[in-house]
Amino acid sequence: MESEDTVRNPGIAAVLSFLIPGIGQIYNGKFLRGLFWLIVTPGMWVGTGGLLGWICHLIAAYTAYNYAKAHPYR
């Protein structure tokens, strides 16, 4: 059982979301945001031939990092 003051690591959130967009948001406790990135990023990869897929990966990692940094406790 986790305690109420579990610390989120922004670096872990960013790496998780860069590897699989949305997983970092789920790590941060934001399931719907994570689901959004899990759906949108593959669509951008396929729909733009890969160009915007990389941009989505970077934005997902950046937003996961910033959220974990701004809200360090669960």
Backbone as numpy.savetxt, mean C-alpha at the origin, in Angstrom:
# Nx Ny Nz CAx CAy CAz Cx Cy Cz
-2.51 -12.34 20.79 -3.36 -11.16 20.79 -2.47 -9.93 20.79
-2.69 -9.02 19.83 -1.88 -7.82 19.73 -2.38 -6.76 20.71
-1.44 -5.97 21.20 -1.82 -4.87 22.08 -2.33 -3.71 21.24
-3.00 -2.77 21.89 -3.59 -1.62 21.20 -2.53 -0.70 20.61
-1.31 -0.72 21.13 -0.30 0.24 20.70 0.79 -0.40 19.84
0.41 -1.31 18.96 1.35 -1.92 18.04 1.85 -0.86 17.07
3.14 -0.81 16.87 3.74 0.21 16.00 3.79 -0.29 14.57
3.39 0.58 13.63 3.51 0.28 12.20 4.86 0.78 11.72
5.49 0.01 10.89 6.77 0.40 10.32 6.53 0.95 8.91
6.79 2.26 8.68 6.56 2.83 7.35 7.36 2.16 6.25
8.58 1.72 6.54 9.40 1.05 5.54 8.80 -0.27 5.09
8.30 -1.03 6.04 7.66 -2.30 5.70 6.40 -2.05 4.88
5.62 -1.06 5.27 4.40 -0.73 4.52 4.74 -0.37 3.07
5.77 0.43 2.88 6.16 0.85 1.53 6.64 -0.33 0.70
7.48 -1.17 1.26 8.01 -2.31 0.52 6.90 -3.30 0.16
6.02 -3.57 1.12 4.91 -4.49 0.84 4.04 -3.96 -0.29
3.76 -2.66 -0.25 2.89 -2.09 -1.27 3.60 -1.94 -2.61
4.91 -1.83 -2.59 5.63 -1.78 -3.86 5.66 -3.16 -4.51
5.85 -4.20 -3.71 5.89 -5.56 -4.25 4.52 -5.98 -4.78
3.50 -5.76 -3.97 2.12 -6.07 -4.37 1.27 -4.87 -3.93
0.93 -4.00 -4.87 0.19 -2.79 -4.51 -1.09 -3.11 -3.74
-1.23 -2.46 -2.60 -2.39 -2.66 -1.74 -2.07 -3.42 -0.47
-1.05 -4.23 -0.50 -0.71 -5.02 0.70 -0.19 -4.11 1.82
0.52 -3.06 1.46 0.99 -2.10 2.47 -0.17 -1.38 3.14
-1.21 -1.07 2.37 -2.38 -0.43 2.96 -3.11 -1.39 3.88
-3.18 -2.65 3.49 -3.80 -3.66 4.35 -2.98 -3.82 5.63
-1.66 -3.82 5.52 -0.77 -3.86 6.68 -1.07 -2.68 7.62
-1.41 -1.54 7.03 -1.74 -0.35 7.83 -3.15 -0.41 8.42
-3.91 -1.43 8.07 -5.26 -1.57 8.60 -6.32 -0.92 7.72
-5.97 -0.53 6.52 -6.90 0.11 5.60 -7.26 -0.86 4.48
-8.20 -1.76 4.77 -8.54 -2.84 3.85 -9.10 -2.31 2.53
-10.03 -1.35 2.58 -10.65 -0.87 1.34 -9.64 -0.14 0.45
-8.74 0.62 1.06 -7.69 1.27 0.27 -6.79 0.22 -0.38
-6.49 -0.82 0.37 -5.68 -1.90 -0.17 -6.37 -2.60 -1.31
-7.65 -2.85 -1.16 -8.43 -3.49 -2.21 -8.47 -2.62 -3.47
-8.58 -1.31 -3.27 -8.56 -0.38 -4.39 -7.28 -0.55 -5.20
-6.13 -0.53 -4.52 -4.85 -0.65 -5.23 -4.67 -2.03 -5.84
-5.19 -3.06 -5.19 -5.11 -4.41 -5.74 -5.90 -4.55 -7.05
-6.94 -3.75 -7.20 -7.76 -3.82 -8.41 -7.26 -2.84 -9.47
-6.95 -1.62 -9.07 -6.58 -0.57 -10.04 -5.23 -0.83 -10.70
-4.24 -1.25 -9.94 -2.89 -1.40 -10.50 -2.83 -2.42 -11.63
-3.37 -3.62 -11.47 -3.34 -4.55 -12.62 -4.09 -3.99 -13.83
-5.19 -3.26 -13.58 -5.91 -2.65 -14.67 -5.07 -1.63 -15.42
-4.25 -0.88 -14.69 -3.37 0.09 -15.32 -2.25 -0.60 -16.08
-1.74 -1.71 -15.53 -0.70 -2.46 -16.24 -1.23 -2.94 -17.59
-2.41 -3.53 -17.56 -2.97 -4.10 -18.78 -3.46 -3.00 -19.72
-4.17 -2.02 -19.17 -4.78 -0.99 -20.00 -3.81 -0.04 -20.67
-2.62 0.14 -20.08 -1.66 1.09 -20.65 -0.40 0.41 -21.15
-0.41 -0.87 -21.21 0.78 -1.60 -21.66 1.95 -1.51 -20.71
1.68 -1.25 -19.45 2.73 -1.23 -18.43 3.18 0.15 -17.99
2.95 1.17 -18.77 3.45 2.50 -18.43 2.89 3.01 -17.10
1.59 3.02 -16.96 0.99 3.53 -15.72 0.99 2.51 -14.59
1.30 1.28 -14.90 1.42 0.28 -13.84 2.54 0.63 -12.88
3.67 1.07 -13.41 4.78 1.49 -12.54 4.41 2.69 -11.71
3.69 3.62 -12.31 3.28 4.80 -11.56 2.36 4.40 -10.41
1.44 3.48 -10.66 0.56 2.99 -9.59 1.35 2.29 -8.49
2.35 1.51 -8.86 3.19 0.86 -7.86 3.85 1.90 -6.96
4.40 2.93 -7.55 5.08 3.96 -6.77 4.12 4.76 -5.90
2.96 5.09 -6.44 1.98 5.84 -5.65 1.46 4.99 -4.50
1.21 3.71 -4.73 0.75 2.83 -3.67 1.78 2.72 -2.55
3.05 2.58 -2.92 4.11 2.50 -1.92 4.23 3.81 -1.15
4.15 4.92 -1.86 4.26 6.24 -1.23 3.12 6.49 -0.25
1.88 6.17 -0.66 0.75 6.41 0.23 0.78 5.48 1.44
1.21 4.24 1.26 1.33 3.32 2.40 2.37 3.82 3.38
3.50 4.29 2.86 4.57 4.84 3.71 4.06 6.06 4.49
3.43 6.98 3.79 2.96 8.21 4.46 1.90 7.92 5.51
0.99 6.99 5.23 -0.03 6.67 6.22 0.59 6.05 7.47
1.51 5.13 7.27 2.17 4.47 8.42 2.98 5.47 9.22
3.59 6.43 8.54 4.38 7.46 9.23 3.49 8.41 10.01
2.35 8.78 9.45 1.44 9.71 10.10 0.61 9.04 11.21
0.40 7.75 11.10 -0.40 6.99 12.08 0.42 5.79 12.54
1.43 6.02 13.38 2.35 4.94 13.74 1.76 3.84 14.63
0.63 4.12 15.28 0.06 3.12 16.18 -1.24 2.59 15.63
-1.46 1.29 15.84 -2.71 0.66 15.40 -3.78 0.96 16.41
